[in-house]
């Protein structure tokens, strides 16, 4: 991920289940619980309407990646910093650089979560 990725995680990465992810979010990022609940409700509605579990699979992957990043305070802080920079800057190159680094952090988190779930 980044140099900060070498820090010890706050908690172990939970399995990608709704219950375990909710518990992890409550522990390491309680302010995100309303978004978690709202997005879960939306994914469940989509799954019911389409008789398809794909929306719930997407939801669990998205939140597993979120938890993976938030478990590392340095990486999470850098992620937020880059998000803010990408939105606030008027410099196109600075925005591109911030977005590219955000992409690398997300790619690394997706790869780590995928490896843990396979």
KOLGU-4560 file (N, C-alpha, C; in nm, 3 decimals, padded with zeros to 5 digits):
<recs>
<n_xx: 00.083 n_yy: -00.118 n_zz: 00.000 ca_xx: 00.000 ca_yy: 00.000 ca_zz: 00.000 c_xx: 00.088 c_yy: 00.125 c_zz: 00.000 mol: A seq: 1 type: UNK>
<n_xx: 00.139 n_yy: 00.163 n_zz: 00.115 ca_xx: 00.234 ca_yy: 00.273 ca_zz: 00.128 c_xx: 00.328 c_yy: 00.236 c_zz: 00.241 mol: A seq: 2 type: UNK>
<n_xx: 00.421 n_yy: 00.324 n_zz: 00.270 ca_xx: 00.513 ca_yy: 00.297 ca_zz: 00.379 c_xx: 00.439 c_yy: 00.276 c_zz: 00.511 mol: A seq: 3 type: UNK>
<n_xx: 00.325 n_yy: 00.344 n_zz: 00.529 ca_xx: 00.247 ca_yy: 00.330 ca_zz: 00.651 c_xx: 00.181 c_yy: 00.194 c_zz: 00.664 mol: A seq: 4 type: UNK>
<n_xx: 00.177 n_yy: 00.119 n_zz: 00.554 ca_xx: 00.112 ca_yy: -00.012 ca_zz: 00.557 c_xx: 00.187 c_yy: -00.109 c_zz: 00.646 mol: A seq: 5 type: UNK>
<n_xx: 00.312 n_yy: -00.078 n_zz: 00.678 ca_xx: 00.390 ca_yy: -00.168 ca_zz: 00.762 c_xx: 00.352 c_yy: -00.156 c_zz: 00.910 mol: A seq: 6 type: UNK>
<n_xx: 00.274 n_yy: -00.053 n_zz: 00.946 ca_xx: 00.231 ca_yy: -00.041 ca_zz: 01.085 c_xx: 00.138 c_yy: -00.156 c_zz: 01.120 mol: A seq: 7 type: UNK>
<n_xx: 00.130 n_yy: -00.186 n_zz: 01.247 ca_xx: 00.042 ca_yy: -00.295 ca_zz: 01.290 c_xx: -00.103 c_yy: -00.253 c_zz: 01.272 mol: A seq: 8 type: UNK>
<n_xx: -00.186 n_yy: -00.341 n_zz: 01.216 ca_xx: -00.327 ca_yy: -00.307 ca_zz: 01.201 c_xx: -00.395 c_yy: -00.299 c_zz: 01.337 mol: A seq: 9 type: UNK>
<n_xx: -00.499 n_yy: -00.216 n_zz: 01.344 ca_xx: -00.574 ca_yy: -00.199 ca_zz: 01.468 c_xx: -00.645 c_yy: -00.327 c_zz: 01.509 mol: A seq: 10 type: UNK>
<n_xx: -00.697 n_yy: -00.399 n_zz: 01.409 ca_xx: -00.770 ca_yy: -00.524 ca_zz: 01.431 c_xx: -00.735 c_yy: -00.619 c_zz: 01.319 mol: A seq: 11 type: UNK>
<n_xx: -00.757 n_yy: -00.749 n_zz: 01.338 ca_xx: -00.739 ca_yy: -00.841 ca_zz: 01.225 c_xx: -00.844 c_yy: -00.814 c_zz: 01.118 mol: A seq: 12 type: UNK>
<n_xx: -00.811 n_yy: -00.847 n_zz: 00.994 ca_xx: -00.910 ca_yy: -00.832 ca_zz: 00.886 c_xx: -01.020 c_yy: -00.936 c_zz: 00.906 mol: A seq: 13 type: UNK>
<n_xx: -01.144 n_yy: -00.891 n_zz: 00.919 ca_xx: -01.253 ca_yy: -00.988 ca_zz: 00.936 c_xx: -01.285 c_yy: -01.055 c_zz: 00.803 mol: A seq: 14 type: UNK>
<n_xx: -01.350 n_yy: -01.169 n_zz: 00.813 ca_xx: -01.403 ca_yy: -01.232 ca_zz: 00.692 c_xx: -01.508 c_yy: -01.138 c_zz: 00.633 mol: A seq: 15 type: UNK>
<n_xx: -01.532 n_yy: -01.152 n_zz: 00.505 ca_xx: -01.625 ca_yy: -01.063 ca_zz: 00.436 c_xx: -01.769 c_yy: -01.107 c_zz: 00.459 mol: A seq: 16 type: UNK>
<n_xx: -01.813 n_yy: -01.099 n_zz: 00.583 ca_xx: -01.954 ca_yy: -01.125 ca_zz: 00.615 c_xx: -02.012 c_yy: -00.995 c_zz: 00.670 mol: A seq: 17 type: UNK>
<n_xx: -02.138 n_yy: -00.975 n_zz: 00.649 ca_xx: -02.202 ca_yy: -00.851 ca_zz: 00.691 c_xx: -02.188 c_yy: -00.829 c_zz: 00.841 mol: A seq: 18 type: UNK>
<n_xx: -02.211 n_yy: -00.932 n_zz: 00.920 ca_xx: -02.203 ca_yy: -00.918 ca_zz: 01.065 c_xx: -02.062 c_yy: -00.882 c_zz: 01.110 mol: A seq: 19 type: UNK>
<n_xx: -01.962 n_yy: -00.953 n_zz: 01.058 ca_xx: -01.824 ca_yy: -00.926 ca_zz: 01.100 c_xx: -01.775 c_yy: -00.791 c_zz: 01.050 mol: A seq: 20 type: UNK>
<n_xx: -01.816 n_yy: -00.752 n_zz: 00.931 ca_xx: -01.777 ca_yy: -00.620 ca_zz: 00.880 c_xx: -01.843 c_yy: -00.509 c_zz: 00.962 mol: A seq: 21 type: UNK>
<n_xx: -01.970 n_yy: -00.527 n_zz: 00.997 ca_xx: -02.039 ca_yy: -00.427 ca_zz: 01.081 c_xx: -01.966 c_yy: -00.412 c_zz: 01.214 mol: A seq: 22 type: UNK>
<n_xx: -01.927 n_yy: -00.523 n_zz: 01.275 ca_xx: -01.855 ca_yy: -00.517 ca_zz: 01.403 c_xx: -01.721 c_yy: -00.445 c_zz: 01.386 mol: A seq: 23 type: UNK>
<n_xx: -01.652 n_yy: -00.471 n_zz: 01.276 ca_xx: -01.523 ca_yy: -00.406 ca_zz: 01.251 c_xx: -01.542 c_yy: -00.256 c_zz: 01.230 mol: A seq: 24 type: UNK>
<n_xx: -01.641 n_yy: -00.219 n_zz: 01.153 ca_xx: -01.667 ca_yy: -00.076 ca_zz: 01.129 c_xx: -01.702 c_yy: -00.008 c_zz: 01.262 mol: A seq: 25 type: UNK>
<n_xx: -01.785 n_yy: -00.072 n_zz: 01.343 ca_xx: -01.822 ca_yy: -00.015 ca_zz: 01.473 c_xx: -01.699 c_yy: 00.007 c_zz: 01.560 mol: A seq: 26 type: UNK>
<n_xx: -01.602 n_yy: -00.080 n_zz: 01.548 ca_xx: -01.483 ca_yy: -00.071 ca_zz: 01.632 c_xx: -01.383 c_yy: 00.031 c_zz: 01.581 mol: A seq: 27 type: UNK>
<n_xx: -01.357 n_yy: 00.035 n_zz: 01.450 ca_xx: -01.249 ca_yy: 00.120 ca_zz: 01.401 c_xx: -01.295 c_yy: 00.248 c_zz: 01.331 mol: A seq: 28 type: UNK>
<n_xx: -01.422 n_yy: 00.255 n_zz: 01.291 ca_xx: -01.473 ca_yy: 00.375 ca_zz: 01.222 c_xx: -01.621 c_yy: 00.392 c_zz: 01.251 mol: A seq: 29 type: UNK>
<n_xx: -01.657 n_yy: 00.412 n_zz: 01.379 ca_xx: -01.799 ca_yy: 00.417 ca_zz: 01.415 c_xx: -01.878 c_yy: 00.525 c_zz: 01.342 mol: A seq: 30 type: UNK>
<n_xx: -01.814 n_yy: 00.630 n_zz: 01.300 ca_xx: -01.885 ca_yy: 00.736 ca_zz: 01.226 c_xx: -01.936 c_yy: 00.686 c_zz: 01.091 mol: A seq: 31 type: UNK>
<n_xx: -01.880 n_yy: 00.577 n_zz: 01.041 ca_xx: -01.921 ca_yy: 00.521 ca_zz: 00.911 c_xx: -02.039 c_yy: 00.424 c_zz: 00.923 mol: A seq: 32 type: UNK>
<n_xx: -02.082 n_yy: 00.394 n_zz: 01.044 ca_xx: -02.193 ca_yy: 00.299 ca_zz: 01.061 c_xx: -02.323 c_yy: 00.341 c_zz: 00.991 mol: A seq: 33 type: UNK>
<n_xx: -02.362 n_yy: 00.468 n_zz: 00.997 ca_xx: -02.485 ca_yy: 00.506 ca_zz: 00.924 c_xx: -02.473 c_yy: 00.479 c_zz: 00.773 mol: A seq: 34 type: UNK>
<n_xx: -02.357 n_yy: 00.507 n_zz: 00.714 ca_xx: -02.338 ca_yy: 00.479 ca_zz: 00.571 c_xx: -02.342 c_yy: 00.329 c_zz: 00.546 mol: A seq: 35 type: UNK>
<n_xx: -02.280 n_yy: 00.252 n_zz: 00.634 ca_xx: -02.282 ca_yy: 00.106 ca_zz: 00.622 c_xx: -02.426 c_yy: 00.056 c_zz: 00.620 mol: A seq: 36 type: UNK>
<n_xx: -02.506 n_yy: 00.101 n_zz: 00.715 ca_xx: -02.645 ca_yy: 00.056 ca_zz: 00.727 c_xx: -02.727 c_yy: 00.100 c_zz: 00.606 mol: A seq: 37 type: UNK>
<n_xx: -02.709 n_yy: 00.224 n_zz: 00.564 ca_xx: -02.781 ca_yy: 00.276 ca_zz: 00.447 c_xx: -02.747 c_yy: 00.197 c_zz: 00.321 mol: A seq: 38 type: UNK>
<n_xx: -02.617 n_yy: 00.173 n_zz: 00.299 ca_xx: -02.574 ca_yy: 00.099 ca_zz: 00.180 c_xx: -02.615 c_yy: -00.048 c_zz: 00.186 mol: A seq: 39 type: UNK>
<n_xx: -02.615 n_yy: -00.106 n_zz: 00.305 ca_xx: -02.662 ca_yy: -00.244 ca_zz: 00.320 c_xx: -02.810 c_yy: -00.254 c_zz: 00.282 mol: A seq: 40 type: UNK>
<n_xx: -02.889 n_yy: -00.161 n_zz: 00.331 ca_xx: -03.031 ca_yy: -00.160 ca_zz: 00.299 c_xx: -03.053 c_yy: -00.147 c_zz: 00.148 mol: A seq: 41 type: UNK>
<n_xx: -02.978 n_yy: -00.059 n_zz: 00.086 ca_xx: -02.989 ca_yy: -00.040 ca_zz: -00.059 c_xx: -02.949 c_yy: -00.167 c_zz: -00.134 mol: A seq: 42 type: UNK>
<n_xx: -02.839 n_yy: -00.230 n_zz: -00.094 ca_xx: -02.793 ca_yy: -00.353 ca_zz: -00.159 c_xx: -02.895 c_yy: -00.465 c_zz: -00.141 mol: A seq: 43 type: UNK>
<n_xx: -02.954 n_yy: -00.475 n_zz: -00.021 ca_xx: -03.054 ca_yy: -00.579 ca_zz: 00.004 c_xx: -03.178 c_yy: -00.556 c_zz: -00.082 mol: A seq: 44 type: UNK>
<n_xx: -03.219 n_yy: -00.429 n_zz: -00.095 ca_xx: -03.334 ca_yy: -00.399 ca_zz: -00.181 c_xx: -03.305 c_yy: -00.437 c_zz: -00.326 mol: A seq: 45 type: UNK>
<n_xx: -03.186 n_yy: -00.403 n_zz: -00.374 ca_xx: -03.148 ca_yy: -00.438 ca_zz: -00.511 c_xx: -03.146 c_yy: -00.590 c_zz: -00.530 mol: A seq: 46 type: UNK>
<n_xx: -03.094 n_yy: -00.660 n_zz: -00.431 ca_xx: -03.087 ca_yy: -00.806 ca_zz: -00.439 c_xx: -03.227 c_yy: -00.867 c_zz: -00.446 mol: A seq: 47 type: UNK>
<n_xx: -03.318 n_yy: -00.815 n_zz: -00.365 ca_xx: -03.456 ca_yy: -00.865 ca_zz: -00.366 c_xx: -03.525 c_yy: -00.836 c_zz: -00.499 mol: A seq: 48 type: UNK>
<n_xx: -03.506 n_yy: -00.715 n_zz: -00.549 ca_xx: -03.572 ca_yy: -00.676 ca_zz: -00.674 c_xx: -03.522 c_yy: -00.758 c_zz: -00.793 mol: A seq: 49 type: UNK>
<n_xx: -03.394 n_yy: -00.789 n_zz: -00.792 ca_xx: -03.337 ca_yy: -00.862 ca_zz: -00.905 c_xx: -03.321 c_yy: -01.010 c_zz: -00.881 mol: A seq: 50 type: UNK>
<n_xx: -03.360 n_yy: -01.056 n_zz: -00.763 ca_xx: -03.340 ca_yy: -01.197 ca_zz: -00.727 c_xx: -03.196 c_yy: -01.240 c_zz: -00.756 mol: A seq: 51 type: UNK>
<n_xx: -03.103 n_yy: -01.156 n_zz: -00.714 ca_xx: -02.962 ca_yy: -01.176 ca_zz: -00.743 c_xx: -02.880 c_yy: -01.132 c_zz: -00.623 mol: A seq: 52 type: UNK>
<n_xx: -02.780 n_yy: -01.209 n_zz: -00.586 ca_xx: -02.697 ca_yy: -01.175 ca_zz: -00.470 c_xx: -02.581 c_yy: -01.082 c_zz: -00.505 mol: A seq: 53 type: UNK>
<n_xx: -02.563 n_yy: -01.048 n_zz: -00.630 ca_xx: -02.451 ca_yy: -00.963 ca_zz: -00.671 c_xx: -02.445 c_yy: -00.830 c_zz: -00.595 mol: A seq: 54 type: UNK>
<n_xx: -02.555 n_yy: -00.759 n_zz: -00.574 ca_xx: -02.546 ca_yy: -00.634 ca_zz: -00.498 c_xx: -02.491 c_yy: -00.655 c_zz: -00.356 mol: A seq: 55 type: UNK>
<n_xx: -02.527 n_yy: -00.766 n_zz: -00.293 ca_xx: -02.475 ca_yy: -00.794 ca_zz: -00.159 c_xx: -02.328 c_yy: -00.834 c_zz: -00.164 mol: A seq: 56 type: UNK>
<n_xx: -02.289 n_yy: -00.904 n_zz: -00.268 ca_xx: -02.146 ca_yy: -00.938 ca_zz: -00.284 c_xx: -02.063 c_yy: -00.812 c_zz: -00.304 mol: A seq: 57 type: UNK>
<n_xx: -02.115 n_yy: -00.720 n_zz: -00.387 ca_xx: -02.045 ca_yy: -00.592 ca_zz: -00.409 c_xx: -02.034 c_yy: -00.514 c_zz: -00.278 mol: A seq: 58 type: UNK>
<n_xx: -02.144 n_yy: -00.512 n_zz: -00.204 ca_xx: -02.145 ca_yy: -00.443 ca_zz: -00.076 c_xx: -02.038 c_yy: -00.499 c_zz: 00.018 mol: A seq: 59 type: UNK>
<n_xx: -02.034 n_yy: -00.630 n_zz: 00.033 ca_xx: -01.937 ca_yy: -00.688 ca_zz: 00.126 c_xx: -01.794 c_yy: -00.664 c_zz: 00.078 mol: A seq: 60 type: UNK>
<n_xx: -01.769 n_yy: -00.670 n_zz: -00.052 ca_xx: -01.634 ca_yy: -00.643 ca_zz: -00.102 c_xx: -01.596 c_yy: -00.497 c_zz: -00.076 mol: A seq: 61 type: UNK>
<n_xx: -01.687 n_yy: -00.406 n_zz: -00.105 ca_xx: -01.660 ca_yy: -00.264 ca_zz: -00.084 c_xx: -01.625 c_yy: -00.236 c_zz: 00.063 mol: A seq: 62 type: UNK>
<n_xx: -01.703 n_yy: -00.293 n_zz: 00.152 ca_xx: -01.680 ca_yy: -00.267 ca_zz: 00.295 c_xx: -01.561 c_yy: -00.345 c_zz: 00.349 mol: A seq: 63 type: UNK>
<n_xx: -01.531 n_yy: -00.460 n_zz: 00.292 ca_xx: -01.410 ca_yy: -00.532 ca_zz: 00.332 c_xx: -01.286 c_yy: -00.449 c_zz: 00.294 mol: A seq: 64 type: UNK>
<n_xx: -01.290 n_yy: -00.387 n_zz: 00.178 ca_xx: -01.179 ca_yy: -00.300 ca_zz: 00.135 c_xx: -01.171 c_yy: -00.178 c_zz: 00.226 mol: A seq: 65 type: UNK>
<n_xx: -01.285 n_yy: -00.118 n_zz: 00.257 ca_xx: -01.288 ca_yy: -00.004 ca_zz: 00.348 c_xx: -01.225 c_yy: -00.041 c_zz: 00.483 mol: A seq: 66 type: UNK>
<n_xx: -01.267 n_yy: -00.154 n_zz: 00.538 ca_xx: -01.212 ca_yy: -00.199 ca_zz: 00.667 c_xx: -01.063 c_yy: -00.225 c_zz: 00.654 mol: A seq: 67 type: UNK>
<n_xx: -01.022 n_yy: -00.287 n_zz: 00.544 ca_xx: -00.879 ca_yy: -00.315 ca_zz: 00.525 c_xx: -00.798 c_yy: -00.185 c_zz: 00.532 mol: A seq: 68 type: UNK>
<n_xx: -00.845 n_yy: -00.081 n_zz: 00.469 ca_xx: -00.774 ca_yy: 00.048 ca_zz: 00.472 c_xx: -00.781 c_yy: 00.110 c_zz: 00.611 mol: A seq: 69 type: UNK>
<n_xx: -00.898 n_yy: 00.111 n_zz: 00.672 ca_xx: -00.916 ca_yy: 00.176 ca_zz: 00.802 c_xx: -00.840 c_yy: 00.106 c_zz: 00.915 mol: A seq: 70 type: UNK>
<n_xx: -00.808 n_yy: -00.020 n_zz: 00.897 ca_xx: -00.732 ca_yy: -00.094 ca_zz: 00.999 c_xx: -00.593 c_yy: -00.036 c_zz: 01.017 mol: A seq: 71 type: UNK>
<n_xx: -00.543 n_yy: 00.035 n_zz: 00.917 ca_xx: -00.409 ca_yy: 00.095 ca_zz: 00.918 c_xx: -00.424 c_yy: 00.247 c_zz: 00.928 mol: A seq: 72 type: UNK>
<n_xx: -00.411 n_yy: 00.303 n_zz: 01.049 ca_xx: -00.437 ca_yy: 00.446 ca_zz: 01.066 c_xx: -00.356 c_yy: 00.537 c_zz: 00.973 mol: A seq: 73 type: UNK>
<n_xx: -00.232 n_yy: 00.505 n_zz: 00.948 ca_xx: -00.151 ca_yy: 00.588 ca_zz: 00.860 c_xx: -00.202 c_yy: 00.586 c_zz: 00.717 mol: A seq: 74 type: UNK>
<n_xx: -00.239 n_yy: 00.469 n_zz: 00.670 ca_xx: -00.293 ca_yy: 00.455 ca_zz: 00.534 c_xx: -00.428 c_yy: 00.526 c_zz: 00.526 mol: A seq: 75 type: UNK>
<n_xx: -00.511 n_yy: 00.508 n_zz: 00.626 ca_xx: -00.644 ca_yy: 00.572 ca_zz: 00.627 c_xx: -00.629 c_yy: 00.723 c_zz: 00.627 mol: A seq: 76 type: UNK>
<n_xx: -00.537 n_yy: 00.776 n_zz: 00.705 ca_xx: -00.515 ca_yy: 00.920 ca_zz: 00.709 c_xx: -00.465 c_yy: 00.971 c_zz: 00.574 mol: A seq: 77 type: UNK>
<n_xx: -00.373 n_yy: 00.898 n_zz: 00.512 ca_xx: -00.323 ca_yy: 00.938 ca_zz: 00.380 c_xx: -00.436 c_yy: 00.933 c_zz: 00.277 mol: A seq: 78 type: UNK>
<n_xx: -00.520 n_yy: 00.832 n_zz: 00.285 ca_xx: -00.633 ca_yy: 00.817 ca_zz: 00.193 c_xx: -00.724 c_yy: 00.940 c_zz: 00.202 mol: A seq: 79 type: UNK>
<n_xx: -00.759 n_yy: 00.979 n_zz: 00.325 ca_xx: -00.845 ca_yy: 01.097 ca_zz: 00.345 c_xx: -00.778 c_yy: 01.223 c_zz: 00.293 mol: A seq: 80 type: UNK>
<n_xx: -00.648 n_yy: 01.235 n_zz: 00.320 ca_xx: -00.571 ca_yy: 01.350 ca_zz: 00.274 c_xx: -00.574 c_yy: 01.359 c_zz: 00.120 mol: A seq: 81 type: UNK>
<n_xx: -00.555 n_yy: 01.246 n_zz: 00.055 ca_xx: -00.557 ca_yy: 01.243 ca_zz: -00.091 c_xx: -00.695 c_yy: 01.274 c_zz: -00.147 mol: A seq: 82 type: UNK>
<n_xx: -00.800 n_yy: 01.222 n_zz: -00.082 ca_xx: -00.936 ca_yy: 01.254 ca_zz: -00.126 c_xx: -00.960 c_yy: 01.405 c_zz: -00.118 mol: A seq: 83 type: UNK>
<n_xx: -00.921 n_yy: 01.464 n_zz: -00.006 ca_xx: -00.940 ca_yy: 01.608 ca_zz: 00.012 c_xx: -00.860 c_yy: 01.686 c_zz: -00.092 mol: A seq: 84 type: UNK>
<n_xx: -00.736 n_yy: 01.646 n_zz: -00.114 ca_xx: -00.651 ca_yy: 01.714 ca_zz: -00.211 c_xx: -00.708 c_yy: 01.705 c_zz: -00.352 mol: A seq: 85 type: UNK>
<n_xx: -00.754 n_yy: 01.588 n_zz: -00.391 ca_xx: -00.808 ca_yy: 01.569 ca_zz: -00.525 c_xx: -00.929 c_yy: 01.659 c_zz: -00.551 mol: A seq: 86 type: UNK>
<n_xx: -01.006 n_yy: 01.685 n_zz: -00.447 ca_xx: -01.125 ca_yy: 01.769 ca_zz: -00.462 c_xx: -01.089 c_yy: 01.918 c_zz: -00.454 mol: A seq: 87 type: UNK>
<n_xx: -00.994 n_yy: 01.953 n_zz: -00.370 ca_xx: -00.968 ca_yy: 02.093 ca_zz: -00.340 c_xx: -00.871 c_yy: 02.161 c_zz: -00.436 mol: A seq: 88 type: UNK>
<n_xx: -00.782 n_yy: 02.086 n_zz: -00.499 ca_xx: -00.679 ca_yy: 02.149 ca_zz: -00.579 c_xx: -00.732 c_yy: 02.199 c_zz: -00.713 mol: A seq: 89 type: UNK>
<n_xx: -00.671 n_yy: 02.308 n_zz: -00.759 ca_xx: -00.700 ca_yy: 02.360 ca_zz: -00.893 c_xx: -00.594 c_yy: 02.316 c_zz: -00.992 mol: A seq: 90 type: UNK>
<n_xx: -00.491 n_yy: 02.248 n_zz: -00.941 ca_xx: -00.380 ca_yy: 02.201 ca_zz: -01.023 c_xx: -00.414 c_yy: 02.062 c_zz: -01.077 mol: A seq: 91 type: UNK>
<n_xx: -00.429 n_yy: 02.052 n_zz: -01.208 ca_xx: -00.470 ca_yy: 01.925 ca_zz: -01.270 c_xx: -00.369 c_yy: 01.815 c_zz: -01.243 mol: A seq: 92 type: UNK>
<n_xx: -00.241 n_yy: 01.845 n_zz: -01.251 ca_xx: -00.138 ca_yy: 01.742 ca_zz: -01.226 c_xx: -00.140 c_yy: 01.696 c_zz: -01.081 mol: A seq: 93 type: UNK>
<n_xx: -00.161 n_yy: 01.787 n_zz: -00.990 ca_xx: -00.169 ca_yy: 01.750 ca_zz: -00.848 c_xx: -00.291 c_yy: 01.660 c_zz: -00.824 mol: A seq: 94 type: UNK>
<n_xx: -00.403 n_yy: 01.693 n_zz: -00.886 ca_xx: -00.524 ca_yy: 01.611 ca_zz: -00.874 c_xx: -00.500 c_yy: 01.472 c_zz: -00.933 mol: A seq: 95 type: UNK>
<n_xx: -00.437 n_yy: 01.466 n_zz: -01.051 ca_xx: -00.407 ca_yy: 01.336 ca_zz: -01.113 c_xx: -00.317 c_yy: 01.251 c_zz: -01.024 mol: A seq: 96 type: UNK>
<n_xx: -00.216 n_yy: 01.315 n_zz: -00.967 ca_xx: -00.124 ca_yy: 01.243 ca_zz: -00.879 c_xx: -00.197 c_yy: 01.189 c_zz: -00.756 mol: A seq: 97 type: UNK>
<n_xx: -00.284 n_yy: 01.271 n_zz: -00.698 ca_xx: -00.361 ca_yy: 01.227 ca_zz: -00.580 c_xx: -00.452 c_yy: 01.111 c_zz: -00.617 mol: A seq: 98 type: UNK>
<n_xx: -00.520 n_yy: 01.121 n_zz: -00.729 ca_xx: -00.611 ca_yy: 01.015 ca_zz: -00.772 c_xx: -00.534 c_yy: 00.887 c_zz: -00.804 mol: A seq: 99 type: UNK>
<n_xx: -00.418 n_yy: 00.901 n_zz: -00.864 ca_xx: -00.336 ca_yy: 00.783 ca_zz: -00.894 c_xx: -00.293 c_yy: 00.713 c_zz: -00.765 mol: A seq: 100 type: UNK>
<n_xx: -00.254 n_yy: 00.790 n_zz: -00.664 ca_xx: -00.215 ca_yy: 00.728 ca_zz: -00.537 c_xx: -00.335 c_yy: 00.664 c_zz: -00.468 mol: A seq: 101 type: UNK>
<n_xx: -00.451 n_yy: 00.730 n_zz: -00.475 ca_xx: -00.574 ca_yy: 00.669 ca_zz: -00.422 c_xx: -00.600 c_yy: 00.535 c_zz: -00.491 mol: A seq: 102 type: UNK>
<n_xx: -00.582 n_yy: 00.531 n_zz: -00.621 ca_xx: -00.601 ca_yy: 00.408 ca_zz: -00.696 c_xx: -00.507 c_yy: 00.298 c_zz: -00.652 mol: A seq: 103 type: UNK>
<n_xx: -00.381 n_yy: 00.335 n_zz: -00.626 ca_xx: -00.284 ca_yy: 00.234 ca_zz: -00.579 c_xx: -00.323 c_yy: 00.179 c_zz: -00.443 mol: A seq: 104 type: UNK>
<n_xx: -00.369 n_yy: 00.266 n_zz: -00.354 ca_xx: -00.413 ca_yy: 00.220 ca_zz: -00.221 c_xx: -00.532 c_yy: 00.126 c_zz: -00.236 mol: A seq: 105 type: UNK>
<n_xx: -00.629 n_yy: 00.166 n_zz: -00.317 ca_xx: -00.747 ca_yy: 00.081 ca_zz: -00.338 c_xx: -00.711 c_yy: -00.052 c_zz: -00.405 mol: A seq: 106 type: UNK>
<n_xx: -00.623 n_yy: -00.047 n_zz: -00.505 ca_xx: -00.581 ca_yy: -00.171 ca_zz: -00.573 c_xx: -00.515 c_yy: -00.267 c_zz: -00.474 mol: A seq: 107 type: UNK>
<n_xx: -00.428 n_yy: -00.213 n_zz: -00.390 ca_xx: -00.359 ca_yy: -00.298 ca_zz: -00.291 c_xx: -00.460 c_yy: -00.357 c_zz: -00.191 mol: A seq: 108 type: UNK>
<n_xx: -00.556 n_yy: -00.276 n_zz: -00.149 ca_xx: -00.657 ca_yy: -00.325 ca_zz: -00.054 c_xx: -00.745 c_yy: -00.432 c_zz: -00.119 mol: A seq: 109 type: UNK>
<n_xx: -00.787 n_yy: -00.408 n_zz: -00.244 ca_xx: -00.867 ca_yy: -00.509 ca_zz: -00.315 c_xx: -00.790 c_yy: -00.640 c_zz: -00.329 mol: A seq: 110 type: UNK>
<n_xx: -00.662 n_yy: -00.630 n_zz: -00.365 ca_xx: -00.581 ca_yy: -00.751 ca_zz: -00.382 c_xx: -00.567 c_yy: -00.825 c_zz: -00.249 mol: A seq: 111 type: UNK>
<n_xx: -00.545 n_yy: -00.753 n_zz: -00.142 ca_xx: -00.530 ca_yy: -00.816 ca_zz: -00.010 c_xx: -00.660 c_yy: -00.884 c_zz: 00.033 mol: A seq: 112 type: UNK>
<n_xx: -00.772 n_yy: -00.817 n_zz: 00.013 ca_xx: -00.901 ca_yy: -00.875 ca_zz: 00.051 c_xx: -00.931 c_yy: -00.997 c_zz: -00.036 mol: A seq: 113 type: UNK>
<n_xx: -00.906 n_yy: -00.987 n_zz: -00.165 ca_xx: -00.931 ca_yy: -01.099 ca_zz: -00.256 c_xx: -00.845 c_yy: -01.220 c_zz: -00.216 mol: A seq: 114 type: UNK>
<n_xx: -00.722 n_yy: -01.195 n_zz: -00.178 ca_xx: -00.632 ca_yy: -01.302 ca_zz: -00.137 c_xx: -00.682 c_yy: -01.369 c_zz: -00.009 mol: A seq: 115 type: UNK>
<n_xx: -00.734 n_yy: -01.289 n_zz: 00.083 ca_xx: -00.784 ca_yy: -01.341 ca_zz: 00.210 c_xx: -00.913 c_yy: -01.421 c_zz: 00.193 mol: A seq: 116 type: UNK>
<n_xx: -00.991 n_yy: -01.388 n_zz: 00.089 ca_xx: -01.118 ca_yy: -01.456 ca_zz: 00.069 c_xx: -01.109 c_yy: -01.575 c_zz: -00.025 mol: A seq: 117 type: UNK>
<n_xx: -00.991 n_yy: -01.597 n_zz: -00.084 ca_xx: -00.980 ca_yy: -01.710 ca_zz: -00.177 c_xx: -00.920 c_yy: -01.832 c_zz: -00.112 mol: A seq: 118 type: UNK>
</recs>
